[in-house]
Each structure stands twice: as structure tokens, then as C-alpha cells.
Amino acid sequence: MADFIDAFQTALGLIVTLNHDLVEILLLSLKVSLTAVVIASVLGFAIGGALAVVRFPGRGAVSAILSALMGLPPVVAGLFVYLLLSNAGPLGVLQLLYTPTAMIIAQVVLVTPIIGALTRQACEDLLEEYDEQLRSLGASPTATIVTLLWDGRYRLITAVLAGFGRAIAEVGAVMIVGGNIDHVTRTMTTAIALETSKGNIALALALGLVLLTIAFAVNAALVSVQRLAKRLAYA
């Protein structure tokens, strides 16, 4: 028990004093995850909006696959990106493996289905309400998608926050494509796994506390956005 208390106190000290290693790992984690979520949001909004509005053969199958990919195992996504970026892969010439860019790509693969599927559901719900009005105005598919995305913006913020939560807490995929290289590709989750195995519990605990704080903040933001959306809906 005494050892745990000492480790906890040391961890708090690392956070309060803004330990260089901790801050470096935190900033890289945020950079990778935020960049991945921005890219995934653009892709997810486009894919989800198109699936909700545009009718084409196989649309149901594509929607089902997108929903299934929401539960894509991170290690499978990491393996897929690794095969793409390895020297023997089609994108090996870019030499992106074991770089933050590779980690961003892996997280985009993981997050895009989440945002895309939630966007499709939100747009389909809104389309049921606005379909006749949009048809009477002669809105094109593109205009319809933009209108639905704007009207469902609070629901989409929820989708983006859910995607960020998935990205920031991910470990398997970024470990595979990033390699957990010190000062280069070490994120909070991969550092926690490494430092725990090394017995450096204080740094692992400090990173865990920061990650837990971010998780709580994301969940609080989700609840706030949902409450705001309901309040505006009944206004």
C-alpha cells in the first residue's frame, strides 16, 4: 500500500511540475488524435451524408459494412495499415511506417466508420422530417446533404467527440504502425504499456491520470452537447 501511495504522489508531482517526458508524450498524443479526428470527420460526414441521401445499388450492404466497422479491432486496423505502408506494400515508397503520420492513418481508419455511421443515422432521421420540403424546393443531393449536416450539427458534434474518445484511448494500432519509439511515436497509451512493463509505475500512473481526465472531459462534453441538442429541439 505504501508503495502505491508513493507512486501516486510521485505521479501527481510529475503532472504538477509538467514533467518534460510527460508533456512531450501528451502533446504528441493530442496532435495525432486531433489530426486523425479532423480527417475522419470530413470523410465520415461525406460518407454518412451520401449514404443517407443518395440511392444506389448495394447501399444497404455498404451501410451494414460501415456499421460493422465501428467495432473494428484496433490491431486489425494496425495490421492493415502496416501492410499498406511496409516496404513490400503499395505505399512503402512513401516511407511512412514508424512515423506519426502512420499513426494518424491508423486512427483515421478506426474513427471514420464511427463518425460515418453516426452521421448516416442522424441524416436519415432528419431526412424523414425534411424530405418533402427539400423535394419541393428542388434541392440537389449535395444541397440536401449540406442542409442535413448543418441541421444535425449538434448530433454530429457528439459523433466527433465519440471518435476522439476512441482515438485518444487507442493502443494496438498505433503500437503496430508507430513502433512506440521514444521522442518520435510514443503516445500516452503505448507509454503506459511500456512504463508499466519496465516497472516505472509513477510515470505510467501520471499518464493514466491525464488520460482518465481527458476521458472524463470528453464524456462531460458529450453529455453537455446532448442536453443542448434536446433543449434546442424543444425550444
C-alpha positions as CSV (number, residue, x, y, z in Angstrom):
1,M,0.0,0.0,0.0
2,A,2.8,2.4,0.9
3,D,4.5,1.8,-2.5
4,F,1.2,2.7,-4.3
5,I,0.9,5.9,-2.2
6,D,4.5,6.8,-3.0
7,A,3.9,6.1,-6.7
8,F,0.7,8.2,-6.7
9,Q,2.4,11.1,-5.0
10,T,5.3,10.9,-7.5
11,A,2.8,10.8,-10.4
12,L,1.0,13.9,-9.1
13,G,4.4,15.6,-8.8
14,L,5.1,14.8,-12.5
15,I,1.8,16.3,-13.5
16,V,2.1,19.4,-11.3
17,T,5.6,20.2,-12.4
18,L,4.8,19.5,-16.1
19,N,7.5,16.8,-16.4
20,H,9.1,17.1,-19.9
21,D,8.6,13.5,-20.9
22,L,5.0,13.5,-19.8
23,V,4.3,16.8,-21.7
24,E,6.0,15.6,-24.8
25,I,4.0,12.3,-24.8
26,L,0.8,14.2,-24.1
27,L,1.3,16.7,-26.9
28,L,2.1,14.0,-29.5
29,S,-1.0,12.0,-28.4
30,L,-3.2,15.1,-28.9
31,K,-1.6,16.0,-32.2
32,V,-2.1,12.5,-33.6
33,S,-5.6,12.1,-32.3
34,L,-6.9,15.5,-33.1
35,T,-5.5,15.4,-36.7
36,A,-7.0,11.9,-37.2
37,V,-10.4,13.1,-35.9
38,V,-10.4,16.1,-38.2
39,I,-9.6,14.0,-41.3
40,A,-12.1,11.3,-40.2
41,S,-14.8,13.9,-39.6
42,V,-14.5,15.2,-43.2
43,L,-14.6,11.6,-44.6
44,G,-17.3,10.5,-42.2
45,F,-19.6,13.4,-42.8
46,A,-19.3,12.9,-46.6
47,I,-19.8,9.1,-46.5
48,G,-22.6,9.2,-43.9
49,G,-24.4,12.1,-45.7
50,A,-24.1,10.4,-49.0
51,L,-25.4,7.0,-47.7
52,A,-28.4,8.8,-46.1
53,V,-29.4,10.8,-49.2
54,V,-28.1,9.0,-52.4
55,R,-29.9,5.9,-53.5
56,F,-27.7,3.3,-55.4
57,P,-27.4,-0.5,-55.8
58,G,-25.8,-2.0,-52.7
59,R,-26.5,0.9,-50.5
60,G,-27.8,-1.3,-47.7
61,A,-24.8,-3.5,-47.8
62,V,-22.4,-0.5,-47.7
63,S,-24.3,0.9,-44.7
64,A,-24.2,-2.5,-42.9
65,I,-20.4,-2.8,-43.6
66,L,-19.9,0.7,-42.3
67,S,-21.8,0.0,-39.1
68,A,-19.9,-3.3,-38.6
69,L,-16.6,-1.4,-39.0
70,M,-17.5,0.6,-35.9
71,G,-16.3,-2.3,-33.9
72,L,-13.2,-2.9,-36.0
73,P,-10.4,-4.4,-33.7
74,P,-7.6,-1.8,-33.4
75,V,-4.9,-4.5,-34.0
76,V,-6.6,-5.5,-37.3
77,A,-6.7,-1.8,-38.4
78,G,-3.0,-1.5,-37.4
79,L,-2.1,-4.6,-39.4
80,F,-4.0,-3.4,-42.4
81,V,-2.1,0.0,-42.3
82,Y,1.2,-1.8,-41.6
83,L,0.8,-3.9,-44.8
84,L,0.0,-0.8,-46.8
85,L,3.0,1.2,-45.5
86,S,5.6,-1.6,-45.2
87,N,8.4,-1.7,-47.8
88,A,6.6,-4.6,-49.6
89,G,3.3,-2.7,-49.5
90,P,1.8,-0.4,-52.2
91,L,2.6,2.7,-50.2
92,G,6.0,1.6,-49.0
93,V,7.8,4.0,-51.2
94,L,6.5,6.9,-49.0
95,Q,8.5,5.6,-46.0
96,L,5.7,6.4,-43.6
97,L,6.0,3.4,-41.3
98,Y,7.0,4.2,-37.7
99,T,6.1,7.8,-38.0
100,P,3.3,9.9,-36.5
101,T,1.8,10.1,-40.0
102,A,1.3,6.3,-40.0
103,M,-0.3,6.6,-36.5
104,I,-2.7,9.2,-37.9
105,I,-3.6,7.0,-40.8
106,A,-4.4,4.1,-38.5
107,Q,-6.6,6.2,-36.3
108,V,-8.4,7.6,-39.3
109,V,-9.2,4.0,-40.3
110,L,-10.6,3.3,-36.9
111,V,-12.5,6.6,-36.3
112,T,-14.0,7.2,-39.8
113,P,-16.6,4.3,-39.6
114,I,-17.8,5.6,-36.2
115,I,-18.4,9.1,-37.4
116,G,-19.7,7.9,-40.8
117,A,-22.3,5.5,-39.3
118,L,-23.5,8.0,-36.7
119,T,-23.7,10.7,-39.4
120,R,-25.7,8.4,-41.6
121,Q,-28.2,7.7,-38.8
122,A,-28.6,11.4,-37.9
123,C,-29.1,12.4,-41.5
124,E,-31.6,9.6,-42.2
125,D,-33.6,10.7,-39.2
126,L,-33.6,14.3,-40.3
127,L,-34.4,13.3,-43.9
128,E,-37.6,11.7,-42.8
129,E,-38.7,15.0,-41.4
130,Y,-37.5,17.3,-44.2
131,D,-37.7,15.1,-47.3
132,E,-40.9,16.6,-48.8
133,Q,-39.8,20.1,-48.1
134,L,-36.4,19.6,-49.7
135,R,-38.0,17.9,-52.7
136,S,-40.5,20.8,-53.2
137,L,-37.5,23.2,-53.2
138,G,-35.8,21.1,-55.8
139,A,-32.7,20.7,-53.7
140,S,-29.9,18.7,-55.3
141,P,-28.3,15.7,-53.4
142,T,-25.3,17.8,-52.5
143,A,-27.5,20.7,-51.2
144,T,-29.6,18.2,-49.3
145,I,-26.6,16.6,-47.6
146,V,-25.2,20.0,-46.6
147,T,-28.6,21.1,-45.2
148,L,-28.9,17.9,-43.2
149,L,-25.4,18.1,-41.9
150,W,-26.0,21.7,-40.7
151,D,-29.3,21.0,-39.1
152,G,-27.9,17.9,-37.3
153,R,-24.7,19.7,-36.3
154,Y,-25.2,19.0,-32.6
155,R,-25.6,15.3,-33.1
156,L,-22.5,15.4,-35.3
157,I,-20.5,17.0,-32.5
158,T,-21.5,14.0,-30.4
159,A,-20.2,11.7,-33.2
160,V,-16.9,13.7,-33.4
161,L,-16.4,13.5,-29.6
162,A,-17.1,9.8,-29.7
163,G,-14.5,9.4,-32.4
164,F,-12.0,11.4,-30.4
165,G,-12.6,9.2,-27.4
166,R,-11.8,6.2,-29.5
167,A,-8.7,7.7,-31.0
168,I,-7.1,9.1,-27.8
169,A,-7.5,5.8,-25.9
170,E,-6.3,3.5,-28.8
171,V,-3.1,1.5,-28.3
172,G,-3.0,-1.6,-30.5
173,A,-3.0,0.1,-34.0
174,V,-0.6,2.9,-33.1
175,M,1.8,0.4,-31.4
176,I,1.9,-1.7,-34.6
177,V,2.5,1.2,-37.1
178,G,4.3,3.6,-34.8
179,G,6.7,1.3,-33.0
180,N,6.5,3.2,-29.7
181,I,9.8,5.0,-30.4
182,D,10.9,7.3,-27.7
183,H,10.6,11.0,-28.6
184,V,9.1,10.1,-32.0
185,T,6.0,7.9,-31.8
186,R,5.3,7.3,-28.1
187,T,1.8,8.2,-27.2
188,M,0.1,8.0,-23.8
189,T,-1.4,4.6,-24.2
190,T,1.8,3.0,-25.6
191,A,3.9,4.7,-23.0
192,I,1.6,3.4,-20.2
193,A,2.0,-0.2,-21.5
194,L,5.8,0.2,-21.8
195,E,6.5,2.0,-18.5
196,T,4.3,-0.5,-16.6
197,S,6.3,-3.4,-18.1
198,K,9.5,-1.6,-17.1
199,G,8.2,-1.1,-13.5
200,N,8.2,2.7,-13.8
201,I,4.8,2.9,-12.2
202,A,4.9,6.6,-11.4
203,L,5.2,7.8,-15.0
204,A,2.6,5.2,-16.1
205,L,0.2,6.3,-13.4
206,A,0.7,10.0,-14.2
207,L,-0.1,9.3,-17.9
208,G,-3.1,7.2,-16.8
209,L,-4.4,10.1,-14.7
210,V,-4.1,12.5,-17.6
211,L,-5.7,10.1,-20.0
212,L,-8.5,9.5,-17.5
213,T,-9.0,13.2,-17.1
214,I,-9.3,13.6,-20.9
215,A,-11.8,10.7,-21.0
216,F,-14.0,12.4,-18.3
217,A,-13.8,15.7,-20.2
218,V,-14.9,14.1,-23.4
219,N,-17.8,12.3,-21.7
220,A,-18.8,15.6,-20.0
221,A,-18.7,17.3,-23.3
222,L,-20.9,14.6,-24.8
223,V,-23.5,15.0,-22.1
224,S,-23.5,18.8,-22.5
225,V,-23.9,18.6,-26.2
226,Q,-26.8,16.1,-25.9
227,R,-28.5,18.3,-23.3
228,L,-28.1,21.3,-25.5
229,A,-29.5,19.5,-28.5
230,K,-32.6,18.4,-26.6
231,R,-33.1,21.9,-25.2
232,L,-32.9,23.4,-28.7
233,A,-35.2,20.7,-30.1
234,Y,-37.9,21.6,-27.5
235,A,-37.4,25.4,-27.8
